[in-house]
Amino acid sequence: MMKKFSKNTVIPPYPPFTNPSIPTLLFTILLIANALFLSSCATAKKAEIKPAVIAEKKDLEEKKVRIAHPDAYYHFILGYKLEFEDVNAAIREYKTALEFDKDSPTLLTRLSALLARKGQLEEASAYAERAVQVDPEYFPALLLLGEIYANTEKADKGIAIFKKIIEINPYKIEAYLNLGLLYGSLKRYDEAEEIINKGISINPSSPLGYYYIGRIAFDRKKMGKAISYYKKALKVEPAFKPAYIGLMHI
């Protein structure tokens, strides 16, 4: 039975998909997408800054399941329920759904995510690219495509995708963190820290940004800084296990 990762699961930067014992960043993106679909009825919170209000309204629009044909929606629901039970069956349902609604960015993105989870990255990339062609600003597809590029040694394309997300909506913390991780995997550490810090400024209550900077500091042999940032992660979320593990390795 496939392990279900929590929303706080921290993934090492871009491990190979072929190693089933190591969770990948794409699993995290899959879970983010799950959260988007399940929270489609959420309402926007009040914000003092007008651009933030606009961005949040845009988030709500992105969270909607975008499937026009009722038969396509039926097969989408079947596939969605099967995702953690029988991935191959879920893929078959999504492909059947696409026969009724070939341009649904929701279906294209879900199918791409499952194919990526199986390591079929070339096919996954094709579906994600098609979703972006249908809607160039569809956040789940853009984020997933950036992850696929990052995991297939197409770093320049991945960087361009994450920057595009930030340009479209500068309040997407996921884009900052994933861009920072990609810079880190390329050993562009200063750029990685700069962009992750921007993500932290958007959501200082998330432990992920602090943890990732701690990881970068550890890689750079800056142990004092690594300890400091691991502790910052624990300050905002005392139960954040990866930070404890990071501290144990120093």
C-alpha positions as CSV (number, residue, x, y, z in Angstrom):
1,M,0.0,0.0,0.0
2,M,1.4,3.4,-1.0
3,K,2.4,5.7,1.8
4,K,0.4,8.9,2.2
5,F,2.5,11.8,2.9
6,S,1.3,14.7,5.1
7,K,1.3,18.3,3.9
8,N,4.4,18.9,5.9
9,T,6.4,16.1,4.4
10,V,9.8,17.5,3.5
11,I,11.4,16.1,0.3
12,P,15.1,16.1,-0.5
13,P,15.7,18.3,-3.6
14,Y,14.9,16.4,-6.7
15,P,15.6,12.7,-6.0
16,P,15.3,10.3,-8.9
17,F,11.8,9.0,-9.6
18,T,13.1,5.6,-10.2
19,N,13.8,5.1,-6.5
20,P,10.4,4.1,-4.9
21,S,11.8,4.3,-1.4
22,I,12.4,8.1,-1.6
23,P,9.3,10.4,-1.8
24,T,9.6,12.9,-4.6
25,L,8.6,16.5,-4.8
26,L,5.9,15.6,-7.3
27,F,4.1,13.6,-4.5
28,T,4.0,16.9,-2.6
29,I,2.6,18.7,-5.6
30,L,0.0,15.9,-5.9
31,L,-1.0,16.5,-2.3
32,I,-1.2,20.3,-3.0
33,A,-3.5,19.6,-5.9
34,N,-5.6,17.4,-3.7
35,A,-6.0,20.2,-1.2
36,L,-6.9,22.6,-4.0
37,F,-9.7,20.4,-5.2
38,L,-11.0,19.5,-1.7
39,S,-11.1,23.2,-0.7
40,S,-13.0,24.4,-3.8
41,C,-15.8,25.8,-1.6
42,A,-13.5,27.9,0.5
43,T,-14.1,31.6,0.8
44,A,-11.5,34.4,0.6
45,K,-10.3,36.0,3.8
46,K,-10.2,39.7,4.2
47,A,-6.9,41.4,3.5
48,E,-5.7,44.9,3.9
49,I,-3.6,45.0,0.7
50,K,-5.7,45.1,-2.4
51,P,-3.3,43.1,-4.6
52,A,-3.4,40.3,-2.0
53,V,-7.2,40.3,-2.2
54,I,-7.1,40.0,-6.0
55,A,-4.6,37.2,-5.7
56,E,-6.7,35.3,-3.2
57,K,-9.8,35.6,-5.5
58,K,-7.7,34.2,-8.3
59,D,-6.7,31.3,-6.0
60,L,-10.3,30.5,-5.5
61,E,-10.9,30.4,-9.2
62,E,-8.0,28.1,-9.7
63,K,-9.3,25.7,-7.1
64,K,-12.4,24.9,-9.0
65,V,-12.6,21.5,-10.8
66,R,-12.8,22.5,-14.4
67,I,-14.6,19.7,-16.3
68,A,-17.4,20.6,-18.6
69,H,-18.9,17.3,-19.7
70,P,-21.0,15.3,-17.2
71,D,-19.6,11.9,-18.4
72,A,-16.1,13.3,-18.1
73,Y,-16.9,14.4,-14.5
74,Y,-18.2,11.0,-13.7
75,H,-15.0,9.3,-14.7
76,F,-13.0,12.0,-13.0
77,I,-14.7,11.2,-9.7
78,L,-14.0,7.5,-10.2
79,G,-10.3,8.2,-11.0
80,Y,-9.9,10.6,-8.1
81,K,-11.2,7.9,-5.6
82,L,-8.8,5.4,-7.1
83,E,-5.6,7.5,-6.9
84,F,-4.3,5.9,-3.7
85,E,-5.8,2.5,-4.3
86,D,-5.0,1.6,-7.9
87,V,-3.0,4.1,-9.8
88,N,-3.3,2.3,-13.1
89,A,-7.1,2.2,-12.8
90,A,-7.2,5.9,-11.9
91,I,-5.1,6.6,-15.0
92,R,-7.6,4.6,-17.2
93,E,-10.5,6.6,-15.7
94,Y,-8.8,9.9,-16.4
95,K,-8.0,8.9,-20.0
96,T,-11.6,7.9,-20.4
97,A,-12.7,11.2,-19.0
98,L,-10.5,13.0,-21.5
99,E,-12.4,11.3,-24.4
100,F,-15.4,13.4,-23.3
101,D,-13.5,16.6,-22.4
102,K,-10.1,16.7,-24.1
103,D,-9.3,20.2,-23.0
104,S,-10.0,20.0,-19.3
105,P,-6.9,21.4,-17.5
106,T,-8.1,19.6,-14.3
107,L,-8.1,16.2,-16.1
108,L,-4.8,16.8,-17.9
109,T,-3.1,17.9,-14.7
110,R,-4.3,15.0,-12.6
111,L,-3.3,12.5,-15.3
112,S,0.1,14.1,-15.6
113,A,0.6,13.9,-11.8
114,L,-0.2,10.2,-11.7
115,L,2.1,9.4,-14.7
116,A,4.9,11.3,-13.0
117,R,4.3,9.4,-9.9
118,K,4.9,6.2,-11.9
119,G,8.1,7.6,-13.4
120,Q,6.6,8.0,-16.9
121,L,7.9,11.5,-17.1
122,E,7.9,12.0,-20.8
123,E,4.2,11.2,-21.1
124,A,3.5,13.2,-17.9
125,S,5.3,16.2,-19.4
126,A,3.2,16.0,-22.5
127,Y,-0.1,16.2,-20.6
128,A,1.1,19.0,-18.3
129,E,2.3,21.0,-21.3
130,R,-1.1,20.5,-22.9
131,A,-2.9,21.7,-19.8
132,V,-0.7,24.9,-19.9
133,Q,-1.5,25.3,-23.6
134,V,-5.2,25.2,-22.7
135,D,-4.8,27.7,-19.9
136,P,-1.3,29.4,-19.7
137,E,-2.1,30.6,-16.1
138,Y,-3.5,27.4,-14.6
139,F,-1.4,27.1,-11.4
140,P,-1.6,23.4,-10.7
141,A,-0.4,22.5,-14.2
142,L,2.4,25.2,-14.1
143,L,3.7,24.0,-10.8
144,L,3.6,20.4,-11.8
145,L,5.3,21.1,-15.1
146,G,8.0,23.0,-13.3
147,E,8.6,20.0,-11.1
148,I,8.8,17.6,-14.0
149,Y,11.3,19.8,-15.8
150,A,13.4,20.0,-12.6
151,N,13.4,16.2,-12.3
152,T,14.3,15.6,-16.0
153,E,17.4,17.8,-16.1
154,K,15.6,20.7,-17.8
155,A,16.6,23.2,-15.1
156,D,16.3,26.3,-17.4
157,K,12.7,25.4,-18.3
158,G,11.9,24.7,-14.6
159,I,13.3,28.0,-13.6
160,A,11.3,29.8,-16.3
161,I,8.1,28.1,-15.2
162,F,8.5,29.0,-11.5
163,K,9.3,32.6,-12.4
164,K,6.2,32.7,-14.6
165,I,4.1,31.6,-11.7
166,I,5.5,34.3,-9.5
167,E,4.9,36.9,-12.2
168,I,1.3,35.8,-12.6
169,N,0.7,35.6,-8.8
170,P,3.5,36.9,-6.5
171,Y,1.7,35.4,-3.5
172,K,2.3,31.7,-4.5
173,I,4.8,30.6,-1.8
174,E,5.1,27.2,-3.5
175,A,6.7,28.8,-6.5
176,Y,9.3,30.6,-4.4
177,L,10.2,27.5,-2.4
178,N,10.4,25.2,-5.4
179,L,12.5,27.7,-7.3
180,G,14.8,28.0,-4.3
181,L,15.1,24.2,-4.2
182,L,16.0,24.1,-7.8
183,Y,18.7,26.8,-7.4
184,G,20.0,24.8,-4.5
185,S,20.2,21.6,-6.5
186,L,22.3,23.7,-9.0
187,K,24.5,24.9,-6.1
188,R,23.3,28.5,-6.8
189,Y,23.1,28.9,-3.1
190,D,22.9,32.7,-2.8
191,E,20.0,32.8,-5.3
192,A,18.3,29.9,-3.5
193,E,18.4,31.7,-0.2
194,E,17.2,35.0,-1.6
195,I,14.1,33.5,-3.3
196,I,13.3,31.2,-0.3
197,N,13.4,34.3,2.0
198,K,10.9,36.0,-0.3
199,G,8.7,33.0,0.2
200,I,9.1,33.2,3.9
201,S,8.1,36.8,3.8
202,I,4.8,35.8,2.2
203,N,4.0,33.1,4.8
204,P,6.3,33.3,7.8
205,S,4.1,30.8,9.7
206,S,5.2,27.9,7.4
207,P,8.2,25.9,8.6
208,L,9.3,24.8,5.2
209,G,11.2,28.0,4.1
210,Y,13.2,28.0,7.3
211,Y,14.0,24.3,7.0
212,Y,15.1,24.6,3.4
213,I,17.5,27.5,4.3
214,G,18.8,25.3,7.1
215,R,19.4,22.5,4.6
216,I,21.3,24.9,2.3
217,A,23.4,26.1,5.2
218,F,24.2,22.5,6.1
219,D,25.3,21.8,2.5
220,R,27.5,24.9,2.7
221,K,29.1,23.7,6.0
222,K,27.6,26.7,7.8
223,M,26.4,24.6,10.8
224,G,25.6,27.6,13.1
225,K,23.2,29.0,10.5
226,A,21.7,25.6,9.9
227,I,21.0,25.1,13.6
228,S,19.5,28.6,13.8
229,Y,17.1,28.0,10.9
230,Y,16.1,24.5,12.0
231,K,15.2,26.1,15.3
232,K,13.2,28.8,13.5
233,A,11.2,26.0,11.8
234,L,10.5,24.4,15.1
235,K,9.4,27.7,16.6
236,V,6.6,28.1,14.1
237,E,5.7,24.4,14.2
238,P,7.1,22.5,17.2
239,A,6.0,19.1,15.8
240,F,8.0,19.6,12.5
241,K,10.0,16.4,12.5
242,P,12.4,17.1,9.6
243,A,13.9,20.0,11.6
244,Y,14.6,17.6,14.5
245,I,16.2,15.2,12.1
246,G,18.3,18.1,10.6
247,L,19.5,19.0,14.1
248,M,20.4,15.4,14.8
249,H,22.7,15.3,11.8
250,I,24.8,18.3,13.0
